[in-house]
Amino acid sequence: MKLCIALLLAMIVLQAPGLCDTNNTDNTDNIANTDNTGVDRAILEVAPDEFDVTLILDNITICGIAEMLPIGLTFVSTTHPDEKVRVSGQNISFAVINETMVTYRVRSSTPGSGTPEITGIWIDLLSDSEGAVGGGAAPQFLERPMTDTEAVQPNTPGFGAWVLVAMMFVAYLYVRR
């Protein structure tokens, strides 16, 4: 009798991970939810041909932001901590944690060119959403391709629960005899 109970408990414990249906994710969730989450950009001219760019985060706790400066625009400085900023040519990347605003300064090499056209993307690491800085969906090249394991895994909801019920019924019949 103790062996039957131990076997039943072992079957329940070993079947428990099968009860979790973790394959109900929708890969279309990568597109930004622009209703209440995102990053906006404000550009203010502070001196002739010098601009302060302010990135305002809305409902984002942990985020990565990548800005691409047009040709003729040079990164000057930022108020963001140095260890959370990467500058590579015309690309600037920011790691943002528990902040609502990031400000950086740029300088134009062409006098009187007006407000620069900066493009950028943001990725919210908690909700796995992304978008263009200033609104809209992230560019196509940012969409995450489906991995081989995601493509192969079948979605069989409820299979684990039925197997558990069948195992318990078999154990009950065995114990009754």
ChimeraX attribute file (.defattr): number of C-alpha atoms within 10 A of each C-alpha:
attribute: neighborCount
match mode: 1-to-1
recipient: residues
	/A:1	8
	/A:2	7
	/A:3	8
	/A:4	13
	/A:5	13
	/A:6	11
	/A:7	13
	/A:8	18
	/A:9	14
	/A:10	11
	/A:11	16
	/A:12	16
	/A:13	12
	/A:14	11
	/A:15	16
	/A:16	12
	/A:17	10
	/A:18	16
	/A:19	15
	/A:20	13
	/A:21	14
	/A:22	9
	/A:23	12
	/A:24	9
	/A:25	9
	/A:26	7
	/A:27	12
	/A:28	10
	/A:29	13
	/A:30	19
	/A:31	19
	/A:32	23
	/A:33	15
	/A:34	17
	/A:35	8
	/A:36	10
	/A:37	17
	/A:38	26
	/A:39	28
	/A:40	17
	/A:41	18
	/A:42	12
	/A:43	18
	/A:44	12
	/A:45	16
	/A:46	10
	/A:47	9
	/A:48	11
	/A:49	18
	/A:50	22
	/A:51	23
	/A:52	19
	/A:53	19
	/A:54	18
	/A:55	19
	/A:56	18
	/A:57	21
	/A:58	15
	/A:59	11
	/A:60	23
	/A:61	15
	/A:62	15
	/A:63	23
	/A:64	16
	/A:65	22
	/A:66	20
	/A:67	18
	/A:68	17
	/A:69	19
	/A:70	14
	/A:71	12
	/A:72	12
	/A:73	20
	/A:74	17
	/A:75	19
	/A:76	12
	/A:77	13
	/A:78	16
	/A:79	10
	/A:80	16
	/A:81	11
	/A:82	10
	/A:83	8
	/A:84	12
	/A:85	15
	/A:86	13
	/A:87	12
	/A:88	9
	/A:89	11
	/A:90	14
	/A:91	16
	/A:92	17
	/A:93	18
	/A:94	20
	/A:95	19
	/A:96	21
	/A:97	12
	/A:98	10
	/A:99	15
	/A:100	14
	/A:101	16
	/A:102	19
	/A:103	16
	/A:104	17
	/A:105	19
	/A:106	20
	/A:107	20
	/A:108	20
	/A:109	13
	/A:110	11
	/A:111	10
	/A:112	9
	/A:113	10
	/A:114	13
	/A:115	13
	/A:116	20
	/A:117	10
	/A:118	14
	/A:119	15
	/A:120	21
	/A:121	23
	/A:122	28
	/A:123	25
	/A:124	22
	/A:125	13
	/A:126	10
	/A:127	14
	/A:128	12
	/A:129	22
	/A:130	29
	/A:131	25
	/A:132	23
	/A:133	24
	/A:134	18
	/A:135	18
	/A:136	16
	/A:137	20
	/A:138	20
	/A:139	13
	/A:140	8
	/A:141	7
	/A:142	14
	/A:143	15
	/A:144	10
	/A:145	9
	/A:146	9
	/A:147	8
	/A:148	8
	/A:149	8
	/A:150	12
	/A:151	8
	/A:152	8
	/A:153	9
	/A:154	9
	/A:155	11
	/A:156	10
	/A:157	15
	/A:158	12
	/A:159	13
	/A:160	17
	/A:161	15
	/A:162	12
	/A:163	16
	/A:164	19
	/A:165	12
	/A:166	12
	/A:167	15
	/A:168	16
	/A:169	12
	/A:170	12
	/A:171	17
	/A:172	14
	/A:173	9
	/A:174	11
	/A:175	12
	/A:176	6
	/A:177	5
